[in-house]
Amino acid sequence: MPLPPRWVRRLILAPGAVLLAFLVVTTLPVWALLAAAASPLVPGRLRPLRLLWIGCVYLVWDAAALLALFGLWVGSGFGWRVRSPAFQRAHYLLAGWFLRVLFWQARWTLHLNIDVVGTDPDTALPGRPELVLCRHAGPGDSFILIHALVNWFNREPRIVLKDSLQWDPAIDVLLNRLPNRFLAPGPDGRGSVTEQIGHLAEGLDDDDAFVIFPEGGNFTPGRRLRAIARLRGLGLERMALRAERMRHVLAPQPGGLLAALEAAPDAGVIFVAHTGLDRMLTVADVWRELPMDKRIVMRFWSVPPEQVPTGRQERIDWLFDWWARIDEWIAANRDGAA
């Protein structure tokens, strides 16, 4: 479904999200009674009630974020100074606070625990910008990564995202006010995908983290096969063979990384893998696995800028080497194994 224009999203979708949250909250006793009645019929401990609660929390969270963002817009002179450094920082602080609230509820309702291991941005290269390359698999993994960067490591992310995420009104408003880039398939008048990524990576300062998901989408077995076929269709047989040996990740698309490295040669690189969401590939998987009762492990590897290869083909091979290493780590640590 094509994304509606911005004025529709601001004048219809955003107020509609606030109204929907109000309606759900005011009728919550009715929904709670229905969920309680259905709980004995559904496997899992109070699954309908827990899912109802986290769904309501997300709706209220979205609506509260929109109201807070509206307040910042008014306070900035109805958008006049919304991109000034002070208001940019205010938006990052607001994002951090709302993410803390969301994950506090996730821990309480879904029994979700997140552990970080490895050389994170605080201990790897403090005081330098980072390019953060993350594996993409399972619902919410991008939320988890941004939560870690903002709240645990005090970084200001610049994120490359799919344009379809703008269907969520709070994400749409917040991230379009900050230096992020929503990428749409096909030409959109702002240059190629790699040009847009390179432009976003320019001018990183010491607390910035440029976030990109080189796979281009969540891992599924079907997407893995299509990525391998795409490499073969381009005549890249050696890369296709390497992608076939990786069982838990998609073949990375190097164009975005190459553009970011050219635009930010002084930045370090952090690779991120995670486990715990691996079995949640379809809507049916999400229903079966939720409520989660899971431990998610995020593994960070840090590479200082002087260890990043300089040649184009060397950088592509280096990216595939790292993605093979991530694949091996996932195979050894799936389902929260130590």
Buried (B, 14 or more C-beta within 10 A) or exposed (E): EEBEEEEEBBEEBBBEBBEEBEEBEEEBEEBBEEBEEEBEEBEBEBBBBBBBBBEBBBBBBBBBBBEBBBEBBEEBEEEEEBEEEEBBEBBBEBBBBBBEBBBEBBEEBBBBBBEBEBBBBEEBBEEBBBBBBBBBBBBBBBBBBBBBBBBBBBBBBBBBBBBBBBEBBBBBBBBBBBBBBBBBEEEEEEEEBBEBBBBBBEEBEEBBBBBBBBBBBBBBEEBBEBBBEBBBEEEBEEBBEBBBEBEBBBBBBBBBBBBBBBBBEEBBBBBBBBBBBBBBBEEEBBEEBBBBEBBBBBBBBBBEBEEBBEEEEEBBBBBBEBBBBBBBBBEEBBEBEE
